[in-house]
Amino acid sequence: MDYFSDKEKGTADRISEDISIEVWNGIVSVFEEFKSDNSFSSKFTDTCSDNERACGFDEKLFEDRIKSEIPNINIPIRREESSNINFPFNQHITTIDKYLTLDFIQFCHKNIQEAIQDDYHKFFKHYHLTFKESKQLQKDFRDNINQIFERNGIVFFINDEGLVNRTIPVTMKPLINQIYNTEDKKLNELVQLAHDKFILPNIADRIHALEKIWDAFERVKTYYLEKNKKESVSELIKLVANGNTAIEELINDEAKALTKIGNDFQIRHFERIKIEIIDNKHIDYLFYRMISLIHLFLTELE
């Protein structure tokens, strides 16, 4: 559904990683809607005591399984008030642990199946159920969750496989999502691997993305095999500058600056004296800065 305010003012910038109480409660309401339709009953089945056929949702079985896979999640799954002192994160909280929330969403997505009402058991006043896989039902779940994220300016989204990814700013999508096809297949693989790690939610994966994109940069520098690295990168810069000496100088300065960043920070080297990167905003900045230069090189090499 497209809200009127989105059409008039545009959607919120998706830059937040915070899962507020309101967002959590919205996610739980989606879970409860699907639970009420027995969409999780195929894997977590309440059986009829008369004939042991599926007849509903075994919430205790669901909770036991999710607690074993997401140990720190609060049971029962419920909507919360920010002042609830029983909530397992902090008293008077305003945000929820994002990793628990995202793991919960992925757990739900992988266990969705369509429940079909079969014969009615008059004595127990319930229907017996059969189940079938439903891509559409999983899509409906994703759409509900993704709309909550989008409307609240949250960077995460659930992809078609039910995995959590990060959104890419619209202006950067042509650079980030492009599949490069240079003659150097290993170089193409490094850039693709960097992309695949960059869009993941975990900061460790995203730091790995920086490592891979810097590795790609170092490989670009040696594109001309008959020359040493310094001569090769100089030749490459001249190629992309296309006779513009001011641009050539600018690109040369940027290449040197990015090389220094790779050496000074914990990107390609992880000695204790190197500067650690612990903020996702800094990862975004460094990745976008590097991918912009690599994009300039690789589109020319293609």
C-alpha positions in Angstrom: 0.0 0.0 0.0 1.3 3.4 -0.9 0.4 6.0 1.7 -0.6 9.5 0.6 2.2 11.1 2.6 4.8 9.0 0.7 3.4 10.3 -2.6 3.4 13.9 -1.3 6.6 14.0 0.7 8.5 10.9 -0.3 9.5 8.0 2.0 11.7 8.4 5.0 15.5 8.1 4.4 16.4 4.6 5.3 19.4 5.3 7.5 18.3 3.9 10.9 19.3 0.6 12.5 17.2 1.1 15.6 14.2 -1.2 16.2 11.8 0.9 18.3 9.1 -0.5 20.6 6.6 0.6 18.0 8.4 -1.2 15.2 8.7 -4.4 17.4 5.1 -4.3 18.2 4.2 -4.0 14.6 6.4 -7.0 13.7 4.7 -9.0 16.5 1.3 -8.0 15.2 2.3 -9.4 11.8 3.4 -12.6 13.5 0.1 -12.9 15.4 -1.8 -12.4 12.2 0.0 -15.3 10.5 -0.2 -17.4 13.6 -4.0 -17.0 13.8 -4.2 -18.4 10.2 -2.2 -21.4 11.3 0.7 -20.4 9.0 3.2 -21.8 11.4 1.2 -24.9 12.3 2.9 -27.2 9.8 6.2 -27.2 11.7 4.7 -26.6 15.1 1.6 -28.7 15.1 -1.1 -29.2 17.7 -2.7 -32.6 17.1 -6.2 -33.8 17.7 -6.4 -36.1 20.7 -9.0 -38.2 19.0 -7.1 -39.1 15.8 -3.7 -37.3 16.0 -4.4 -35.2 13.0 -3.1 -31.6 12.8 -5.7 -29.2 14.2 -3.8 -26.1 15.2 -0.7 -24.3 16.4 1.4 -25.6 19.3 2.8 -22.4 20.7 4.9 -24.1 23.4 6.6 -26.2 20.7 7.2 -23.0 18.7 8.7 -21.2 21.7 10.9 -24.1 22.6 12.4 -24.2 19.1 12.9 -20.5 18.7 14.5 -20.3 22.2 16.9 -23.0 21.2 17.9 -21.1 18.0 17.7 -17.6 19.3 18.7 -18.1 23.0 18.3 -14.5 24.2 14.9 -13.9 22.8 12.1 -13.1 25.3 9.4 -15.7 25.7 6.5 -15.5 25.2 6.6 -13.4 22.0 4.4 -10.4 22.7 4.0 -6.7 22.2 5.7 -4.7 24.8 5.5 -1.4 26.7 8.7 0.6 27.0 8.3 0.7 30.8 7.9 -3.1 31.2 10.7 -4.1 33.6 10.3 -7.7 32.7 11.6 -7.1 29.2 15.0 -8.7 28.9 17.0 -5.8 27.5 16.7 -2.7 29.7 14.2 -1.0 31.9 12.5 1.9 30.3 13.8 0.9 26.9 13.1 2.8 23.7 14.7 0.3 21.2 14.9 -3.5 20.9 17.9 -5.6 20.1 18.1 -5.5 16.3 19.8 -8.9 16.0 17.1 -10.7 18.0 14.4 -9.0 16.0 16.0 -9.8 12.6 16.7 -13.4 13.6 13.1 -13.7 14.8 11.8 -12.5 11.4 14.0 -15.0 9.5 12.9 -17.8 11.8 9.2 -17.0 11.1 9.7 -16.7 7.3 11.4 -20.1 6.9 8.6 -21.8 8.9 5.6 -20.4 7.0 3.3 -22.8 5.1 -0.3 -22.4 4.0 -2.8 -24.2 6.2 -5.9 -25.7 4.5 -9.0 -26.5 6.5 -10.1 -30.1 5.9 -13.0 -31.9 7.6 -14.6 -30.3 10.7 -14.4 -32.2 13.9 -17.7 -31.5 15.5 -16.9 -32.9 19.0 -13.8 -30.8 19.6 -15.1 -27.9 17.4 -12.0 -27.6 15.2 -11.0 -28.3 11.7 -8.3 -30.8 10.8 -5.6 -29.2 8.7 -3.4 -30.1 5.8 -0.5 -27.9 4.6 1.2 -26.9 1.4 4.2 -24.6 0.6 3.2 -21.1 -0.5 5.6 -18.6 -2.0 2.8 -16.1 -2.0 2.2 -16.4 1.7 5.9 -15.9 2.4 5.8 -12.9 0.0 2.9 -11.5 2.0 4.9 -11.8 5.2 7.9 -10.1 3.6 5.8 -7.3 2.2 4.3 -6.6 5.6 7.6 -6.6 7.4 9.4 -4.6 4.7 6.7 -1.9 4.7 7.2 -1.5 8.5 10.9 -1.1 7.9 10.4 1.3 5.0 7.9 3.5 6.8 10.2 3.9 9.8 13.3 4.7 7.8 15.1 1.4 8.8 17.9 0.2 6.5 16.9 -3.5 6.7 14.7 -5.5 4.4 13.8 -9.2 3.9 14.9 -10.5 0.5 13.1 -13.2 -1.6 15.0 -15.9 0.2 13.9 -14.7 3.6 17.3 -13.3 4.5 17.9 -9.9 6.0 19.8 -7.4 3.8 20.6 -3.7 4.0 19.1 -1.2 1.6 21.4 0.8 -0.7 20.8 4.5 -1.2 19.2 5.2 -4.5 22.1 7.3 -5.7 24.6 4.4 -5.0 22.6 1.5 -6.5 24.0 1.8 -10.0 27.5 1.4 -8.5 26.8 -1.2 -5.9 24.4 -3.5 -7.8 26.2 -3.5 -11.1 27.7 -6.8 -12.2 31.1 -6.1 -13.7 32.4 -8.2 -16.6 36.1 -7.3 -17.0 38.5 -9.8 -18.5 39.9 -10.3 -14.9 37.4 -12.8 -13.5 39.0 -12.8 -10.1 38.6 -9.1 -9.9 34.9 -9.4 -10.8 34.5 -12.0 -8.1 36.2 -9.8 -5.4 33.8 -6.9 -6.2 30.8 -9.2 -6.1 31.9 -10.8 -2.8 32.3 -7.3 -1.3 28.8 -6.4 -2.4 27.3 -9.6 -1.0 28.9 -9.0 2.4 28.2 -5.2 2.4 24.4 -5.6 2.3 24.3 -8.0 5.3 23.3 -6.6 8.7 26.2 -7.9 10.8 29.1 -5.4 11.2 31.6 -8.3 11.0 30.4 -9.1 7.5 30.4 -5.5 6.5 34.0 -5.1 7.7 34.8 -8.2 5.6 33.2 -6.3 2.7 35.7 -3.5 3.2 38.6 -5.9 3.1 37.3 -7.5 -0.1 36.7 -4.1 -1.9 40.2 -3.0 -0.9 41.6 -6.3 -2.2 39.8 -5.6 -5.4 41.4 -2.1 -5.5 44.9 -3.6 -5.1 44.2 -6.0 -7.9 43.0 -3.2 -10.1 46.4 -1.5 -9.6 48.1 -4.5 -11.2 45.9 -4.7 -14.2 48.8 -4.1 -16.7 50.8 -7.3 -16.0 53.8 -6.1 -18.0 54.3 -3.1 -15.7 55.0 -2.9 -12.0 52.2 -1.8 -9.7 53.2 1.9 -9.6 53.4 2.1 -13.4 50.3 0.0 -13.9 48.1 2.2 -11.7 49.5 5.3 -13.3 48.6 4.0 -16.8 45.1 3.1 -15.5 44.6 6.6 -14.1 45.7 8.2 -17.4 43.2 5.9 -19.2 40.2 7.0 -17.2 41.2 10.6 -17.0 40.9 10.7 -20.8 43.4 13.5 -21.3 42.1 15.8 -18.5 45.2 16.5 -16.5 43.2 18.0 -13.6 41.0 14.9 -13.3 44.2 12.8 -13.6 45.7 14.6 -10.6 42.4 14.3 -8.7 42.1 10.5 -9.3 45.8 10.0 -8.4 45.3 11.9 -5.1 42.2 9.8 -4.3 44.0 6.5 -5.1 46.8 7.4 -2.8 44.4 8.5 0.0 42.5 5.2 -0.3 45.7 3.2 -0.2 46.7 5.0 3.0 43.3 4.3 4.5 43.6 0.6 3.7 47.0 0.6 5.4 46.2 2.7 8.5 42.8 1.2 9.4 41.8 -2.4 10.1 40.7 -3.1 6.6 43.5 -5.1 5.0 45.7 -5.3 8.1 44.6 -6.1 11.6 47.6 -5.4 13.8 46.8 -3.8 17.1 48.3 -0.5 16.0 45.8 -0.2 13.1 42.7 1.9 13.7 39.6 -0.2 14.3 36.3 0.5 12.5 33.3 0.0 14.8 30.6 2.2 13.3 28.4 1.2 10.4 28.2 4.8 9.2 32.0 4.8 8.8 31.8 1.5 6.9 29.2 3.0 4.5 31.4 6.1 3.9 34.5 4.1 3.2 32.8 1.5 1.0 30.9 4.1 -1.1 34.1 6.1 -1.5 36.1 3.1 -2.7 33.3 1.6 -4.9 33.0 5.0 -6.6 36.7 4.9 -7.7 36.6 1.2 -8.6 33.4 1.8 -10.7 35.3 4.5 -12.6 38.1 2.0 -13.3 36.0 -1.1 -14.1 33.5 0.6 -16.4 36.5 1.8 -18.5 38.1 -1.7 -18.4 34.9 -3.3 -19.6 
